[in-house]
């Protein structure tokens, strides 16, 4: 081992390279899976049911229909917009992954 710690540095760099390789391999698949869960038919049906129930409960409680509709619209927050606010764009990640896959097929 050298006195200046270069062996440790090389080992640390190799460890980091290995970790980043695993991250690069796994993260796109995880994001695709998350996208599929959030934007699936089942997720859409669940959100529609939740919004409809929320609206109906408001109207049943005596809230005017127009106000209940505004409140229901506010209730139906678009998760994609929330994630973009945090700098996460699932569509962009998946789009880049698809482009990469299609370029490999050519």
C-alpha positions as CSV (number, residue, x, y, z in Angstrom):
1,X,0.0,0.0,0.0
2,X,1.3,3.5,-0.8
3,X,1.8,6.1,1.8
4,X,-0.4,8.7,0.1
5,X,-3.6,6.5,0.3
6,X,-3.9,6.1,-3.5
7,X,-4.9,2.4,-3.1
8,X,-7.8,3.5,-0.9
9,X,-8.8,6.1,-3.4
10,X,-8.8,3.6,-6.3
11,X,-10.8,1.2,-4.2
12,X,-13.3,4.0,-3.3
13,X,-13.6,4.9,-7.0
14,X,-14.2,1.3,-8.0
15,X,-16.9,1.0,-5.3
16,X,-18.6,4.1,-6.5
17,X,-18.4,2.9,-10.1
18,X,-20.1,-0.3,-9.0
19,X,-22.8,1.5,-7.1
20,X,-23.6,3.9,-9.9
21,X,-23.7,1.0,-12.4
22,X,-26.4,-0.7,-10.3
23,X,-28.3,2.6,-9.9
24,X,-28.2,3.2,-13.7
25,X,-29.4,-0.3,-14.3
26,X,-32.2,-0.4,-11.7
27,X,-33.7,3.1,-11.5
28,X,-35.2,3.3,-15.0
29,X,-37.1,0.1,-14.4
30,X,-38.3,1.3,-11.0
31,X,-39.5,4.5,-12.5
32,X,-41.3,2.7,-15.3
33,X,-43.0,0.5,-12.7
34,X,-44.0,3.6,-10.7
35,X,-45.4,5.2,-13.8
36,X,-47.4,2.1,-14.7
37,X,-48.9,2.0,-11.2
38,X,-49.8,5.7,-11.2
39,X,-51.1,5.9,-14.7
40,X,-52.8,2.5,-15.1
41,X,-56.4,1.8,-15.8
42,X,-56.9,0.7,-12.2
43,X,-55.3,3.9,-10.9
44,X,-57.6,6.0,-13.1
45,X,-60.7,4.1,-12.0
46,X,-59.6,4.5,-8.4
47,X,-59.1,8.2,-8.7
48,X,-62.4,8.6,-10.6
49,X,-64.2,6.8,-7.9
50,X,-62.5,8.8,-5.1
51,X,-63.3,12.1,-6.9
52,X,-66.9,11.1,-7.5
53,X,-67.4,10.0,-3.9
54,X,-65.9,13.3,-2.7
55,X,-68.2,15.3,-4.9
56,X,-71.3,13.3,-3.9
57,X,-70.5,13.7,-0.2
58,X,-70.1,17.4,-0.6
59,X,-73.5,17.7,-2.5
60,X,-75.1,15.4,0.1
61,X,-73.8,17.7,2.8
62,X,-75.5,20.7,1.3
63,X,-72.7,22.3,-0.7
64,X,-74.0,23.9,-3.9
65,X,-73.1,21.8,-6.9
66,X,-70.9,24.4,-8.5
67,X,-68.9,24.8,-5.4
68,X,-68.7,21.0,-4.9
69,X,-67.4,20.8,-8.5
70,X,-64.7,23.3,-7.9
71,X,-63.7,21.5,-4.7
72,X,-63.7,18.2,-6.5
73,X,-61.4,19.7,-9.2
74,X,-59.1,20.9,-6.4
75,X,-59.2,17.4,-4.8
76,X,-58.1,15.8,-8.1
77,X,-54.4,16.9,-7.9
78,X,-52.3,15.7,-10.8
79,X,-49.5,13.7,-9.3
80,X,-47.4,14.2,-12.4
81,X,-47.4,18.0,-11.8
82,X,-46.5,17.5,-8.2
83,X,-43.5,15.3,-9.1
84,X,-42.4,17.8,-11.8
85,X,-42.4,20.4,-9.0
86,X,-39.8,18.2,-7.3
87,X,-37.8,17.9,-10.5
88,X,-39.0,14.4,-11.3
89,X,-40.3,13.7,-14.8
90,X,-41.4,10.1,-15.2
91,X,-42.4,10.6,-18.8
92,X,-38.9,12.0,-19.7
93,X,-37.1,9.2,-18.0
94,X,-39.2,6.6,-19.6
95,X,-39.0,8.4,-23.0
96,X,-35.2,8.5,-22.8
97,X,-35.1,4.8,-21.9
98,X,-37.4,3.9,-24.8
99,X,-35.2,5.9,-27.2
100,X,-32.1,4.1,-25.9
101,X,-33.8,0.7,-26.3
102,X,-34.9,1.5,-29.9
103,X,-31.4,2.8,-30.8
104,X,-30.0,-0.6,-29.6
105,X,-32.4,-2.5,-31.8
106,X,-31.3,-0.7,-34.9
